[in-house]
Amino acid sequence: MTLEILTSDALTGVRHGFFTRRGGASSGVFSGLNCGYGSSDQAEIVAINRARVADAMGVAADHLLGVHQIHSATAVTVDGPTPDKPRADALVTATPGLALSVLTADCQPVLFADVEAGVIGAAHAGWRGARNGVLEATVEAMEALGARRADITAVIGPSISQRAYEVGPEFLEEFLDDDPDNGRFFIAGDGDRLLFDLPAFGLAALRATGVGHAEWTRHCTFSDPDRFYSYRRTTHAKEADYGRLIAAITLGNGRE
């Protein structure tokens, strides 16, 4: 099956993609393009899936770079493959021939580009990372490589939407402690439950940094099981494990 790759017109000028689960070699609960070695899927099958992604991005398999994601606010600068993945949740580069990638299954995958400066970034932004500042850290790391905030475009890919993201009152309190204005990202649910708008929170954080353009592709991971993996959907279904979606971006000049 052919890979399904979602793109944004806002990122014209750089090869990029938010890959759905379609077109992969995994089976069972992982059926499709599971790109996460952290899952219990067979490592050799995950490697096949990742090689397909690298090929689609026009880079060698070992030039599809990622990080050991820990829900942090840490962004690292990379200029080539390394033996071990750094513990971080975002990576940036000005080096052609590398594809930066992040893995998600409800959290926000965010791809960044300043085409004029030739600087790109990728971030994994769940509620914790976004709250702690991973998006701001990515913009700062890009700036250190010569990017200008006003020239940066940031696109949030498939993520859990507000209608599917039920949380408790203590979750709301944490956000209100940070900033009372954060209440705008919550609406009432059933009983004492609330519904949290993660993409809106991410967009607000991005726009506050002064980037030139920020958008969400408006795809909900929870609500579309044929296309997306979802940690929350898997939890509700009491399945043993779940696949990881991949998003990637490159400046090109790899095997092209």
RAMOLIN-V254241 format. One record per residue. N is the residue number from 1. SS is DSSP state (~ for helix, > for strand, _ for the rest). PHI is phi as a letter, one per 30 degrees, with the letter a starting at -180 (none if undefined). PSI is psi as a letter, one per 30 degrees, with the letter a starting at -180 (none if undefined). Layout:
# RAMOLIN-V254241
N|SS|PHI|PSI + N|SS|PHI|PSI
This chain:
# RAMOLIN-V254241
1|_|none|k + 2|_|d|k + 3|_|d|k + 4|_|c|k + 5|>|b|j + 6|>|d|k + 7|_|b|l + 8|_|b|k + 9|~|d|f + 10|~|d|f + 11|~|c|g + 12|_|e|k + 13|_|j|f + 14|_|b|k + 15|>|d|k + 16|>|a|l + 17|>|a|k + 18|>|c|j + 19|>|d|k + 20|_|d|a + 21|_|d|f + 22|_|d|k + 23|_|j|g + 24|_|c|l + 25|_|c|f + 26|>|d|l + 27|_|b|l + 28|~|i|b + 29|~|d|f + 30|~|c|g + 31|_|e|j + 32|>|j|b + 33|_|c|i + 34|_|d|j + 35|_|c|g + 36|_|c|j + 37|_|d|f + 38|_|d|f + 39|_|d|l + 40|_|c|g + 41|_|d|l + 42|_|d|k + 43|~|e|e + 44|~|d|f + 45|~|d|e + 46|~|e|e + 47|~|d|e + 48|~|d|e + 49|~|d|e + 50|~|d|e + 51|~|d|e + 52|~|d|e + 53|~|d|e + 54|~|e|e + 55|~|d|e + 56|~|d|f + 57|~|d|f + 58|_|i|g + 59|_|b|l + 60|_|d|l + 61|~|e|e + 62|~|d|f + 63|~|c|g + 64|>|c|j + 65|>|c|k + 66|_|b|a + 67|_|b|l + 68|>|d|j + 69|_|d|k + 70|_|b|g + 71|_|h|h + 72|_|c|a + 73|_|c|g + 74|_|c|k + 75|>|c|k + 76|>|c|l + 77|>|c|k + 78|_|b|k + 79|_|b|g + 80|_|l|l + 81|_|d|k + 82|_|b|l + 83|_|d|e + 84|_|b|k + 85|_|d|k + 86|_|d|k + 87|>|d|j + 88|_|a|l + 89|_|b|g + 90|>|a|l + 91|>|b|k + 92|>|b|l + 93|>|a|l + 94|_|b|g + 95|_|c|j + 96|_|d|l + 97|_|i|f + 98|_|c|k + 99|>|c|j + 100|>|d|k + 101|>|b|l + 102|>|b|l + 103|>|c|k + 104|>|b|l + 105|_|a|h + 106|_|k|e + 107|_|d|l + 108|>|d|k + 109|>|c|k + 110|>|b|k + 111|>|c|k + 112|>|b|k + 113|>|a|k + 114|>|c|j + 115|_|d|e + 116|_|d|e + 117|_|d|f + 118|_|i|h + 119|>|b|k + 120|>|b|l + 121|>|a|l + 122|>|b|k + 123|>|b|k + 124|>|c|j + 125|>|b|i + 126|_|d|a + 127|~|d|e + 128|~|d|e + 129|~|d|e + 130|~|d|e + 131|~|d|e + 132|~|d|f + 133|_|j|g + 134|~|d|e + 135|~|d|e + 136|~|d|e + 137|~|d|e + 138|~|d|e + 139|~|d|e + 140|~|d|e + 141|~|d|e + 142|~|d|e + 143|~|e|e + 144|~|d|f + 145|_|c|g + 146|_|j|f + 147|_|d|l + 148|_|c|k + 149|~|e|e + 150|~|d|f + 151|~|c|g + 152|_|d|k + 153|>|c|k + 154|>|b|k + 155|>|b|k + 156|>|d|k + 157|_|c|a + 158|_|e|k + 159|>|b|l + 160|_|d|k + 161|_|c|l + 162|~|e|e + 163|~|d|f + 164|~|c|f + 165|_|c|i + 166|>|d|k + 167|>|b|l + 168|_|c|l + 169|~|d|f + 170|~|d|f + 171|~|d|e + 172|~|e|e + 173|~|e|e + 174|~|d|e + 175|~|d|e + 176|~|d|e + 177|~|d|e + 178|~|d|e + 179|_|a|j + 180|~|e|f + 181|~|d|f + 182|~|d|f + 183|~|e|f + 184|~|d|f + 185|~|c|g + 186|>|b|k + 187|>|b|l + 188|>|d|k + 189|_|c|b + 190|_|d|k + 191|_|h|b + 192|_|c|g + 193|_|d|l + 194|>|b|l + 195|>|c|k + 196|>|c|k + 197|_|c|i + 198|~|d|e + 199|~|d|e + 200|~|d|e + 201|~|d|e + 202|~|d|e + 203|~|d|e + 204|~|d|e + 205|~|d|e + 206|~|d|e + 207|~|d|e + 208|~|d|f + 209|~|d|f + 210|_|j|g + 211|_|d|l + 212|_|d|e + 213|>|a|k + 214|>|b|k + 215|>|a|l + 216|>|c|k + 217|_|d|f + 218|_|i|g + 219|_|c|k + 220|>|c|k + 221|_|d|e + 222|_|d|e + 223|_|d|f + 224|_|b|i + 225|_|d|f + 226|_|d|f + 227|_|c|f + 228|_|b|k + 229|_|d|l + 230|_|b|j + 231|~|d|e + 232|~|d|e + 233|~|d|e + 234|~|d|e + 235|~|d|e + 236|~|d|e + 237|~|d|f + 238|_|h|h + 239|_|d|l + 240|_|d|e + 241|_|a|l + 242|_|b|l + 243|_|d|l + 244|_|c|k + 245|>|d|l + 246|>|b|k + 247|>|b|k + 248|>|b|l + 249|>|b|k + 250|>|b|l + 251|_|d|f + 252|_|i|a + 253|_|i|h + 254|_|d|c + 255|_|c|g + 256|_|d|none
